Amino acid sequence: MSGKLLRSAAVFSSMTFLSRLSGLVRDQVYANVFGAGGMMDAFFVAFRIPNFMRRLSAEGSFSMAFVPVLAEYKATRSADEVKALVDRVAGTLTAALLVLTAIVILLAPQLARVIAPNFDPAQMAMLTDLLRVTFPYALFISLASLVGAILNSYQRFAIPALSPVLLNLAMITAALAAREWFDSSVMVLGWGVFAAGMLQLAFQLPSLARLGLLPRPRLDFAHAGVRRILTLMVPTLFGSSVAQVNLLLNTWVAALLVSGSVSWLYYSDRLLEFPLGMFGVAIGTVILPHLSSRHAETGPDGYSKGLDGGFRLCLLIGLPACAGLILCAQPLLSTLFQYGRFDAADVRMARWSLMAPSIAVPALLLVKVLAPAVYSRQDTRTPVKAAVVAVLTNAFCTLLFFAAMLYGTEPGRQALQAAGGDLKLALGQVQGAHALLALAIAVAGWVNALQLAWLLRKAGVYRRQPGWGRFLRQIGVATVAMTLVVLAFRVLWPWVLFKSPRPPGP
């Protein structure tokens, strides 16, 4: 990886670290004030929908389609043509999102019944209200993502990476307000999400104005650049968001399980997202405009070298993170979240749903590089092929794991018998079933990463650079050494890692 690219990744990663740190504080406040229960399940399900839109825009299909076209315009067109493209993309995106937001607000009760059919009436009512309040966040954050994509294309990485801190601060304020003045109602969190979207958009606009690219939105589907982006975006809606599609499907299934399952998955996912968000998104965000420029301006050698450097950086972070999350799942959850209403039983449940997907951390990091690498070449077919297989893998593994649990374990057979053979009712009685959903995502993540890597290699756009053998040996030795140190602490000094009393001195 070139020094310039590495420095850009370091800037983005350092800003993202502040975001993740504030996000960790936010989740600790959640656990302390609300714990893991039915109302928090309703909030997490409601927020998953606009957050899915954020992932599509900020890290998914919109950025993957827009940034390569913007890079091409920067390299081959005048400044006026670049500004015209920005104006028309902003206007078209705003119009589409306004229509979508209005539809979701009007059909919130029907959508709530689809995404959480097993919720009781109180949860369903809360979910409906939360959907109406939180979904406008999708409008604000998608426009903020447009602004961030432009800033990233002009090597302005700090402001877009720092803007999620505003979401965390808004949510912390809302949670503390809920405890002090609103009887711990999760509805306040919905309004916190709404406010956060406006703040994140407003925060980035001055930086865009300094570039002279503050948009004057114009609706123009006939513009050549807009048509090109839409052509690229339609298939990428599915291809670049496979992990989010899987999470959305798993959230729907988790709503059928024991009360608290959605919350346990959320808290474990937050720790999993720490390496993925801090490093994976940073690498993917920085490498997309880099590879797009290489593809537009230079030959395949520079493109291949940049891609190879991204792979190495992902493994450098991913392999130790994988081992660390598996070994330290319980002490991490206990230390960070076991306060207030989040008790030891919640820690035990969340531990399994953290350990299971941790085996896919290297794969999920690699996808953050592999997907932008493919889209930077304006190739939309390859990721769709891989995404179809990954989603089918997730669905198949979920069915397989649940069948094995219900028919192959004693607790599963007892639950099935008590439910009179009703599979849906039986799933809602088995503790730990949520961890199987996380395991299915891990398998799908590896399938997706391996497919994309193989297809890039097959297309001849990636050639492995020298030094891989030595690099893998170094990472392997370092990961094994770290694992042995952690195991030594677990065996010899468990009070350091776990909430157990320190043994008396001699």
N, C-alpha and C positions, 0 to 999 in steps of 0.2 A: 504494500500500500504506500502511495507517495506521501512525502512529508506534508504537502498541502492538504491532501485528503485526510490524513491522520489528525492534523491540527483542527480541521473542520469538525471531524468526528469528536475530538476532545472537547471543543467548545460546546457543541450540541449536547454531549454527554454530561458535561459539568452543569449546564443549565437544567437538563433533565433530572440530574441528581437532586437538585433543589426541589423540583416538582415531586419526585418520588418520596423525598423526605417529608415534605408537607403532606403528601398523600398518606404516608404511614401514620402521621399524627392524626389526620382525618379519620382513618380507620380505627385507630385506638379510641378516639372520641365516640365513634359509632358503637364500638363494642361496649364501652363504659356506660353510655347513655341508654342504648337500645338493646344490646345483647344480640341473641340470635333467636328469632321467633317469627310468628305469623305475620305481624305488621312489617317487620323488616324484610321478610320474604317478598311482601307486596311491593315495597320500595325498590328492592334490587331487581325484581322482574320488570317494573315500570321503567327504571333507569336503563335497563339493558337495551330497550328499543332505541331511544335517541342516542345512546352510547354506540350502538351498532352503526347508526348513521355517521357518527363521528369517525369510527374506524374506517368506514367506507370512504369518507372524504379525506381525512387527514393522512391515513396510512394505507388507503386502499385504492379503489377504482378511480376516483376522481384525480387524485395526485398522479397515479400511474399513467393516466391518459393525458392530463393537462401539462405536466412538466416536460415530457419529450417534445410536445408541440411548441410550447413556449421556448424551449432551448433551440428548436429549429428556427423559429421566428427571430430569436436574438441573433443567431449566426448568419441568417440569410436575408433578413428583411430590415426595413428602416425602423427608427424609434417610433414614428407615427403609426406604423402598422402593428408594432408590438402593443402600443397603447390601445389601438382599436380592438385588438384581440382581447385584451384584459377587460375593456368596457363591455363587450358583447358576451363574454363568458360570465361576467358578474351578473348582467341583466338576465340572461337565460337561466342561470343557476338559481337566482332569487325567485323568479317566477315559478319554476318547477317546485321549489321547496315550499313556497306559500300555498300552492295547491295541495301538496302532500300533507302539510301541517293541518290545513282546514279539514281534510278528509279524516285524519286520525282523531282530531278533536270531536268531530261529529259522530264517528263510529267507535268511540272509546269503549262503550259497554260491550259491543260485539267483539272487539279486539281483545278485551280482557278475558272474555269467556273462551276465546281460542287459545290464548297463550298460557292461561292458568286454569284449566277446566276443573281442577280438584280443589280450588280455594273455597273456603266457607263464605257465607254471605258478607260477613264483616270485611274479610280480606278482599273479596271481589269489589265491594263498594270503594274501599280505599285504593285498590289498584286502578279502578276507573277514574277516580279523581286525580290520582297521581299521573296517569297517562296524559290527561288534558293539560296539566301544569308543566310537566317535564318535556313533552315532545317539542315545543317551540325551541328548546335547546338545540335540536337538530338543525334548525334554520340558522341560528346564530353561529354555531360551531362550524357548520359547513362553509359559511362565508368567511369565518376566521381561518379555516383551512385553506381557502383560496388565497387569502392574503399571505398566509404563511408559506404556501408553495411558491408564490412570486418572490418573497423575501429570500427563501432558500435558494432559488435559481440565481439570485444575485449575490450569493454567498453571505447573506445576512441570517445566520442560524440562531443567534442568541435569543432574540425576542420571541420568535415562534416557539422555541423550546421552553422558554420561561413562562409563557402564557398559561399553561395548565396549573401553575401555582395559584392563580386567581380562582380557579374552580375549587381547589382544596380549601383555600381560605374562606370562600363563600360557604362551603359545606360545613366547615368547622364552626363558623359563626352561627349557621342555621341550627346545627345540632345543640350547641350550647344554649341558644335561645329557646329551643324546644324544651330543654330541661328546666330552664329558669322560669319561663313565662307561658309555655303552651302544653304543660302536662305531658311532656315527652311524646308529642304527636309527630309521627313521621311525615305528616303533610308539610311541615315546615321545611323538611329536606327537599321536597319538590320545588318549593319556591326558591330555595337556595340554588338548585340546578338552573332554574329560569334566569336568575340574576347572574349566575356565573357565565352563561353563554354570552350575554350582552357585554360583560366585562372583558372576556377574552377577545371579542371582536374589536371593541374600542381600544384596547391596549396596543394592538398592532397597527392601527391605521396611521398614526403619526410617522412610523418608520416607512410605510408605503408612500406617504405623501412626500417624504424627503427624496424618494427615488423618482418622483414625478409620475407615479403610476396609480395614484388614488383614482379608483374607477368612477366613471359616470355611467351607471348601469343602463344598458340598452338591450332590449329583447330582439334578438336577430338570429333565428335558426338557420337563415340562408347564408350566413358568413362562412367562408371556406374553413377557417380555423375552428369555428364552433362545430361545423359538420364533422371535421376530422376528429375532434375530441369525442363527440358523441359516438362516432364509428368505433373508436378505440374503447370507449367507456362501457358500451353495452355488454360485450363479453367479459370485461374486467370486473363488472359488478359481481359476477360469480367467482371468477378466477382468483382475484386478489383478496377475497374476503372469506376464503374457505374456513379459516380458523374461527372467524366470527359467526359464520353460518353454523358451524358445529357447536359453538358455545350457545347460540340462540336455541338450537334444537335441544341441547342438553338442559338448558334452563326450563324449557317447556316440560321435559321429562322429569326434571328435579321437582317441579311443582306437584307432581303426582306422588312423591315420596314422603317420608316422615317429615313432619313439621320441623323446620330449621335447616333442611337440606340445602335450599337455595342460599341461605346465609353462610353455611359452612363452606360451600363451594366458593362463595364470594371472598371470604377471608383468606382461604388458601390460595385463591387465584391472585389476590393482591400481592402475596409474597412471591408467587411465580412470575408476576408481571414486573417485579423489581429488576431482575437481570434483563428480561425481554424489553421492558420499556426504556430502561436507562441505557442499555447498550444496543439491543437489536433495532429499536426504532431509530436511535441515533445513527447507527451505521447505514440502515436502509434509507433514511431521509437524506443523508449526505451523499450516499453513493448514487442515488437516482439522477440528480442533475449532473453529477460527475460523469457517469456512464453515458447519459444522454448526449452530453457535449462531446465525449470521445467518439460516440457513434456518428454524430453529425459532422465532426471536424477532422477526425484522424482515422487511421486504419485499425484493423482488428487487434494488432499487438498491444496497443495501449489499453484497449477495452479489456482484453484478456488479463493483463497484468493487474488492472484495478480490481477486477472480479476475484482474482486469486488472493489479493491482499485482504479483501472483504471476507473470504472464506476463512483465512487463517485467524483473523481477529475474532470471528464468531466462535471458532473452536477454542481459542485462547481463553475466552470468557465462559463458553458453554460447558465444557467438560468439568472444570472445578465447581461451577455453579450447580450442575447436576448432582455431583457427589455431596456437596454441602447441604443442599436442600433436603436430600433424602436422609442424611445422617442427623440433621439438626431440625427436622420438621417440628417435633414436639417442643423442644426448648424455645424455638423461635416464636411459635404461636403462643406458648405460655407466657413468655416474657413480654411480648408485644400487646397481647389482647386479653389475657386472663385477669380482667379487672371488672368491677361493677357487675353487670348482668351477664357477662360472658364467663362461664364457669369452666371447671376442669372437664366436665362431660363434653362441652362444646369443643374444647381443645382436642380431646381424643377423636372426636368425629372429624374435625377439620384437618387433623394430622394425616389421615388416610387420603383425603382428597388433595393434599399437597404432595405427598410422597409419590402417588401414582403418576401424575403428569410430569413430575420432575425428570423422569427418565427421557423426556423428549425436549428438554431445554436446548441441547445443541441443535436439534432438528428445527425447532421453532425459530432459533436465532438465524440459522442458515436460510430459512424461507424469507426472512426480512431482507436478505441480500439477493437471493435467487429470483424472487418475484420482481423487484425493481430492475434486475439485470435483464430479464426477459422483456419487460415493458419498455425499457429504455430503447430497445430496438424496434418499438412499435409492433411487436409480435403479441397478438392477443389470443391466438389459438392455443399455444402451448400451455399456458397456465389453466385454461378452461379444461383441457384434457386431464391435467393433473388434479384439478379441483374436483371434477366429477368422481374420479376414483377415490379421492380422499374422503369426500362426504359419504359415499357409499361404504367405504371402509369403516367410518365412524358409526354409521347406522347398523352395519352388520355386526361390528364388535359389541355395540350396546345390546343388541338382541341376544348375541351369543353369551355375553357375560351375565345378563339377567336370567337367561334360561339355565345357565350353569348354577347360578345362585339359588334359584327357586326349586330346581329339580335335583341339584347335586349336593346341597348342604342341608343339615338338619334344621337350622332356623328357617331356611327358605321353604322346606317341605311343611314345617309346622304352620308357617304363615299362609301357605297356599291352602292347607287343610282348613284352617280357621276361617279363611275367606270363602270357603265353599267352592274353590276352583276359580274364583274371580281373580284374574291376573292383576288387574289395575288395583283392586283392593289389597291384594297380597303385597304388592310392591310398596304400598304405603305403610306396611307394618314391619319391614325388615330394616334394622339398623345397619348403617354402613353401605347401603346400596348406592348412595351418591358417589362413593369413591370409584365405582365401576364406570360411571360416566366420565370421570376424569381420566381413567385408564384408557377408555376408548378414544378420547381426544389425543392422548399420547401416541397411540398406535397410528392414528390418522395423520398426526404431525410428521412422523418418520416417513410414512408412505408418501406424503406430499413433497417433503424435502428430497428424498431419494429420486423421485420421478423427475422433478425439475432439474436436478443436477445431471441426471442421465440424459435428459432431452437436450440440455445445453451442450453437453459433451458431444452428443450425436449430431447436433447441428453444426459442429465445428467452430463455434464462436468462443469456446473456452479451451485453453491448453494449459495443462498443469505446469507451473513454474518449478525450477530446481529448488531443492532444499526441503521437500515435504517429509522425507524420512526422518531427518534430524529434528525437524519441528515437532512431529508427532511423538518422537521419543522423549523430547524435553517436556512436552505437555503431559505425557503419560506418567513420567517420573514425578513431576510436581503434583499431579492429582493424587497419585498413590501416597506420596509423602503427607499431603494434607489429610487424606483419609485416615492414615495411621495415627496422626496427631489427635484428630477428633475422636477416634475410637479409644485412644488412651485416656482422654478426658472422660469419656462416657464410663469407662471401667474403673479408673483409679480415682477420679474426682467428680462424681456425678452431680454433686451439689453446685459445681460451677455452671453446668448446662441446664439442670433441671431445678424446679422449685422444691427441692428436698432439703431438710435441715443439714447444716454442716456438722460433720462428726466432731465430737469433743476432742480436744487436744490431749496429748499424752500426759 
